[in-house]
Structure formats: C-alpha cells, structure tokens
Amino acid sequence: MTAARRAAVLGSPIAHSLSPVLHRAAYAALGLDGWRYDRFEVDEAALPGFMDKLDPAEWAGLSLTMPLKRAVIPLLDEISDTAAGVEAVNTVVFGADGRRRGDNTDIPGMLAALRERGVTSVPSAAVLGAGATASSALAALARVCTGEVTAYVRGPARAAEMRQWGERLGVEVRTADWAGAAAALTEPLVIATTPAGAADHLAAAVPPRPGALFDVLYDPWPTALAAAWSARGGAVIGGLDLLVHQAVLQVEQHTGRAPAPLAAMRAAGEARVAAGGAGAAGHGPRA
C-alpha cells in the first residue's frame, strides 16, 4: 500500500488548471486513498520560498505550468535530458533521498497523443506559431518527421528563434511568414500552437483530404480549425489529448504506479470541459 502523500500544480494564473481533475481521478482509480492534489498560485519570485517549505517526506512531486517551467531549473538537483533539451521542466519528483528531480512530460505526452491517432512518421510537417509550446512541438517532430518542418510565425525575431530551436533539436526548420499560413494545411501533419482565435481564419482553407492536425487548445473545443479539419475527414488531436497523456506520465512518476489510468483521467477531463469547468477560454497545454 502506497503511503498517502501530496502533489500539486503551480503556476500563474492557475485557476483554470485541469490538472487537479486529472490527477484526482487517477488517485481514485488507483485506490490511493488519502493522496491529495491541489493547485497553488505561485509566480517566479515566490517559487524558491514555496519549494523550500515542502517536506519531501510528505510531498511526492509537483506539476508546473507557465511561467515556472524554466524558473524551476536552478532549484533542482538534476533534470532529464528531455527537459534539458527544451530548457523546460513541467514535472518535479521528490526522491526518498531528498533530491529534487525535474522532467518534461509534455514532449513524450505529445508523442503518445500522436501515436494514439496512428501518427508515427511523416515526411514533412508544419508548425503554426512560435514560443514554448512550439519548441516542444519541434522536439516531438524530431522523432516523427523525417524531412523539413515549416514554421509559420510573425516577425523575424520569432523566425530566428524557431530556426535556433531546430538546430538545437536536430530538426530541419524553414520559416515562413504568418500571412501565408494557409499553405501549411497541405502538410501531412500540422501542429497549431497559437492562442485561441488566432488560427480560426484558416478553417476555410482546409483542403478536401487533410492529413493530421494537432491543435494544442482544449477550451473552447473544437476550435474552428479543428472542426473544419474533422468535417473533411482529417485526423484531429486536441490539447486535452496532450494534457491527459502528459499527466499520465506525471502520475506514474509521482506515485510509482504504472500504468496510470488513462481512460479514467480522460473521462474526468472531458466531463469537466463539457461542463465548462476548464476556466477561461483559450487554454492550451499549460497544465
């Protein structure tokens, strides 16, 4: 019997987070009576003090969302190669030895969500947008895309950033202006990392026989682009798929129990989103 312990998601803002719903569903399905999972509003300045107050004998680990995924790194004893590759930690595990270990489950979660829809290898791909989620998308594409990735971004600074991430992650990245983003939709795999509403205008440009779309938003769902894509028979992966798969890996690391109950966690997440309980509209895979 696993001793009852605590875990939580930290970030700012955090009221929208679905992580408590997913992790609590996992604890219930696993029979982990007494385990607690909470959420705390914590910004970068408050993070060191918050973590110093946690007793590793009581706490199993943490989930981290923005803006803490990079800020936590100096506070850890070690991080995984996956987390180091994108300079982002979304999972902290407190070891029995008192050491703090950081990992990134967003990238393997994205790969698992793609595999679930039968996407394991593509000759080329497109990424809509730039930023933290886009860099995670490139890290995932390094493992499933055998050719060029075109990133559609606004401005030369974003373009340079995406090319740099490509070089670092071993992905051949070509950048193109956001104004031409409709051209992305003919790729066999499109990963949309833009905020809510930003890609809605592309719905009218979805081709008759689209490939696969990974839209990282989950609220509201479906997005205009995802709805149009699905209507034309294309495979659609959403932000909730990513959120659930990365949370599955967090539960396994925090509890030491595997496999985590994917179906129960997904059902709980879908029910909360359907009930309008995911928080403000436009959330992607923050946690």
C-alpha positions as CSV (number, residue, x, y, z in Angstrom):
1,M,0.0,0.0,0.0
2,T,1.5,3.4,-1.1
3,A,1.6,5.8,1.8
4,A,-0.7,8.9,1.4
5,R,1.3,11.8,0.0
6,R,0.7,15.2,-1.6
7,A,1.2,16.7,-5.0
8,A,0.1,20.0,-6.7
9,V,0.2,22.1,-9.8
10,L,1.9,25.5,-9.5
11,G,1.7,28.5,-11.9
12,S,0.3,31.9,-12.5
13,P,-2.5,32.1,-13.5
14,I,-3.6,28.7,-12.2
15,A,-7.4,28.8,-11.5
16,H,-8.1,27.3,-15.0
17,S,-5.9,24.2,-14.5
18,L,-7.4,20.8,-15.2
19,S,-4.5,19.0,-13.5
20,P,-6.4,18.6,-10.2
21,V,-9.3,16.9,-12.0
22,L,-7.0,14.5,-13.9
23,H,-4.7,13.6,-11.0
24,R,-7.5,13.1,-8.5
25,A,-9.3,10.8,-11.0
26,A,-6.1,8.8,-11.2
27,Y,-5.7,8.6,-7.4
28,A,-9.3,7.4,-7.2
29,A,-8.9,4.7,-9.9
30,L,-5.6,3.5,-8.4
31,G,-7.1,3.3,-4.9
32,L,-4.7,5.8,-3.4
33,D,-6.9,6.8,-0.5
34,G,-5.6,9.9,1.3
35,W,-3.5,11.2,-1.6
36,R,-4.1,14.9,-2.2
37,Y,-3.6,17.0,-5.3
38,D,-4.0,20.8,-5.1
39,R,-3.3,23.9,-7.1
40,F,-1.4,27.0,-5.9
41,E,-0.9,30.4,-7.4
42,V,2.9,30.8,-7.5
43,D,4.9,33.2,-9.7
44,E,8.6,33.1,-10.4
45,A,9.6,35.3,-7.4
46,A,7.6,33.1,-4.9
47,L,8.8,29.8,-6.3
48,P,12.0,29.3,-4.3
49,G,10.4,30.0,-1.0
50,F,7.4,27.8,-1.8
51,M,9.6,24.8,-2.7
52,D,11.8,25.3,0.4
53,K,8.7,24.8,2.6
54,L,7.8,21.4,1.1
55,D,8.7,18.4,3.2
56,P,9.8,15.6,0.8
57,A,8.6,13.0,3.3
58,E,5.1,14.4,2.7
59,W,5.3,15.6,-0.9
60,A,5.6,13.3,-3.9
61,G,6.0,15.9,-6.5
62,L,4.8,18.9,-8.5
63,S,3.3,19.8,-11.8
64,L,4.5,23.1,-13.2
65,T,2.9,25.4,-15.8
66,M,3.8,28.9,-17.0
67,P,5.8,30.9,-16.0
68,L,7.7,28.3,-13.9
69,K,8.9,25.7,-16.4
70,R,12.3,27.5,-16.8
71,A,12.4,29.3,-13.5
72,V,12.4,26.0,-11.6
73,I,15.6,24.6,-13.2
74,P,18.1,26.3,-10.9
75,L,16.2,24.9,-7.9
76,L,16.6,21.3,-8.9
77,D,19.3,18.7,-8.2
78,E,19.0,17.1,-11.6
79,I,16.9,17.3,-14.8
80,S,16.3,14.7,-17.5
81,D,17.8,15.0,-21.0
82,T,14.3,15.7,-22.4
83,A,13.8,18.7,-20.1
84,A,17.3,19.9,-20.7
85,G,16.8,19.8,-24.5
86,V,14.0,22.4,-24.4
87,E,15.1,24.1,-21.2
88,A,11.6,23.4,-19.6
89,V,10.6,21.3,-16.7
90,N,6.9,20.6,-16.1
91,T,7.3,17.7,-13.6
92,V,9.2,17.6,-10.3
93,V,9.7,14.5,-8.3
94,F,10.9,14.5,-4.6
95,G,13.0,11.4,-4.1
96,A,13.3,9.5,-0.9
97,D,16.9,10.8,-0.7
98,G,15.5,14.4,-0.6
99,R,16.7,15.2,-4.1
100,R,14.6,17.2,-6.5
101,R,14.4,15.7,-10.0
102,G,12.9,17.6,-12.9
103,D,11.5,16.1,-16.1
104,N,9.4,17.2,-19.1
105,T,6.4,15.1,-19.9
106,D,4.9,17.5,-22.5
107,I,7.1,16.0,-25.2
108,P,6.5,12.3,-24.6
109,G,2.9,13.2,-24.0
110,M,2.7,14.8,-27.4
111,L,4.3,11.7,-29.0
112,A,1.9,9.4,-27.2
113,A,-1.1,11.5,-28.3
114,L,0.2,11.3,-31.9
115,R,0.7,7.6,-31.7
116,E,-2.8,7.1,-30.4
117,R,-4.1,8.6,-33.6
118,G,-1.7,6.5,-35.7
119,V,0.8,9.2,-36.5
120,T,4.2,7.7,-36.0
121,S,6.2,9.0,-39.0
122,V,5.6,11.8,-41.6
123,P,7.9,13.1,-44.4
124,S,7.3,16.7,-43.6
125,A,5.3,18.9,-41.2
126,A,4.2,22.4,-40.3
127,V,4.1,24.3,-37.0
128,L,1.8,27.3,-36.6
129,G,3.2,29.8,-34.1
130,A,6.3,30.1,-32.0
131,G,7.1,30.1,-28.3
132,A,7.4,27.4,-25.6
133,T,4.8,25.0,-27.0
134,A,6.3,25.3,-30.5
135,S,9.7,24.3,-29.2
136,S,8.1,21.3,-27.6
137,A,6.4,20.5,-30.9
138,L,9.8,20.7,-32.6
139,A,11.3,18.3,-30.1
140,A,8.4,15.8,-30.8
141,L,8.8,16.3,-34.5
142,A,12.5,15.4,-34.2
143,R,11.2,11.9,-33.6
144,V,8.4,11.6,-36.1
145,C,9.3,13.8,-39.0
146,T,11.9,12.6,-41.4
147,G,12.1,15.8,-43.5
148,E,11.6,19.5,-43.3
149,V,9.4,21.3,-40.8
150,T,8.0,24.7,-41.9
151,A,7.2,27.1,-39.0
152,Y,4.7,29.9,-39.8
153,V,5.5,32.8,-37.5
154,R,5.1,36.6,-37.1
155,G,8.3,38.6,-37.4
156,P,12.0,38.0,-37.9
157,A,12.7,37.5,-34.2
158,R,10.3,34.6,-33.9
159,A,11.6,33.1,-37.1
160,A,15.2,33.3,-35.9
161,E,14.2,31.7,-32.6
162,M,12.5,28.8,-34.3
163,R,15.5,28.2,-36.6
164,Q,17.7,28.2,-33.5
165,W,15.5,25.6,-31.8
166,G,15.6,23.5,-34.9
167,E,19.4,23.5,-34.9
168,R,19.5,22.6,-31.2
169,L,16.9,19.8,-31.5
170,G,18.2,18.4,-34.8
171,V,15.2,19.4,-36.9
172,E,15.4,20.9,-40.3
173,V,13.3,24.1,-39.9
174,R,12.3,26.5,-42.6
175,T,10.4,29.6,-41.5
176,A,7.6,31.4,-43.4
177,D,5.5,34.5,-42.7
178,W,2.2,34.0,-40.8
179,A,0.4,35.7,-43.7
180,G,1.0,32.5,-45.8
181,A,-0.1,30.1,-43.1
182,A,-2.8,28.6,-45.3
183,A,-0.1,26.8,-47.2
184,A,0.7,24.8,-44.0
185,L,-2.6,22.9,-44.3
186,T,-1.4,20.7,-47.1
187,E,1.3,19.1,-44.9
188,P,0.7,15.6,-43.7
189,L,1.0,16.9,-40.1
190,V,0.2,20.3,-38.8
191,I,0.8,21.3,-35.2
192,A,-1.1,24.5,-34.2
193,T,0.4,26.2,-31.1
194,T,-1.4,29.6,-31.5
195,P,-3.7,31.3,-28.9
196,A,-7.4,30.9,-29.2
197,G,-8.9,32.5,-32.3
198,A,-5.5,33.1,-34.0
199,A,-5.9,30.3,-36.5
200,D,-9.7,30.5,-36.9
201,H,-9.4,32.2,-40.3
202,L,-7.6,29.1,-41.7
203,A,-10.7,26.9,-41.3
204,A,-11.9,28.0,-44.8
205,A,-8.6,26.9,-46.3
206,V,-8.6,23.2,-45.1
207,P,-8.0,21.0,-48.1
208,P,-10.5,18.3,-49.2
209,R,-8.3,15.5,-47.9
210,P,-6.3,16.8,-45.0
211,G,-3.7,14.9,-43.1
212,A,-3.4,15.1,-39.3
213,L,-3.9,18.2,-37.2
214,F,-2.6,18.6,-33.6
215,D,-4.3,21.7,-32.2
216,V,-3.0,22.3,-28.7
217,L,-6.0,24.2,-27.4
218,Y,-8.7,22.4,-25.4
219,D,-11.1,25.2,-24.3
220,P,-13.1,26.1,-26.3
221,W,-13.2,22.9,-28.2
222,P,-13.4,22.2,-31.0
223,T,-11.7,25.2,-32.5
224,A,-12.9,26.4,-35.9
225,L,-9.8,24.9,-37.5
226,A,-10.3,21.5,-35.8
227,A,-14.0,21.4,-36.6
228,A,-13.3,22.1,-40.3
229,W,-10.5,19.6,-40.3
230,S,-12.7,16.9,-38.8
231,A,-15.5,17.7,-41.2
232,R,-13.2,16.9,-44.1
233,G,-12.2,13.6,-42.7
234,G,-8.7,14.5,-41.3
235,A,-7.3,13.1,-38.0
236,V,-7.6,15.6,-35.2
237,I,-5.6,15.5,-31.9
238,G,-6.5,18.2,-29.3
239,G,-5.0,19.9,-26.3
240,L,-6.9,17.6,-23.9
241,D,-5.2,14.6,-25.5
242,L,-1.9,16.2,-24.8
243,L,-2.8,17.3,-21.3
244,V,-4.1,13.8,-20.4
245,H,-1.0,11.9,-21.8
246,Q,1.5,14.2,-20.1
247,A,-0.5,13.9,-16.8
248,V,-0.4,10.1,-17.1
249,L,3.4,10.2,-17.1
250,Q,3.4,12.6,-14.1
251,V,1.1,10.4,-12.1
252,E,3.4,7.4,-12.8
253,Q,6.4,9.4,-11.6
254,H,4.8,10.8,-8.5
255,T,3.1,7.6,-7.3
256,G,5.4,4.9,-8.7
257,R,2.4,3.1,-10.0
258,A,2.2,2.2,-13.7
259,P,0.3,2.2,-15.9
260,A,-1.7,5.2,-14.8
261,P,-5.5,5.0,-15.6
262,L,-5.6,6.9,-18.9
263,A,-9.2,6.2,-19.6
264,A,-10.4,7.4,-16.2
265,M,-8.3,10.5,-16.5
266,R,-9.5,11.3,-20.0
267,A,-13.2,10.8,-18.9
268,A,-12.7,13.2,-16.0
269,G,-11.1,15.8,-18.2
270,E,-13.8,15.5,-20.9
271,A,-16.5,15.8,-18.3
272,R,-15.1,18.9,-16.8
273,V,-14.5,20.6,-20.2
274,A,-18.0,19.7,-21.3
275,A,-19.4,21.2,-18.0
276,G,-17.5,24.5,-18.7
277,G,-15.2,24.0,-15.8
278,A,-11.9,24.3,-17.5
279,G,-11.6,28.0,-16.7
280,A,-11.2,30.9,-19.2
281,A,-11.4,30.1,-22.8
282,G,-8.4,29.5,-25.0
283,H,-6.3,27.2,-22.8
284,G,-3.7,25.1,-24.4
285,P,-1.4,22.5,-22.7
286,R,-0.4,24.6,-19.7
287,A,-1.3,22.0,-17.1
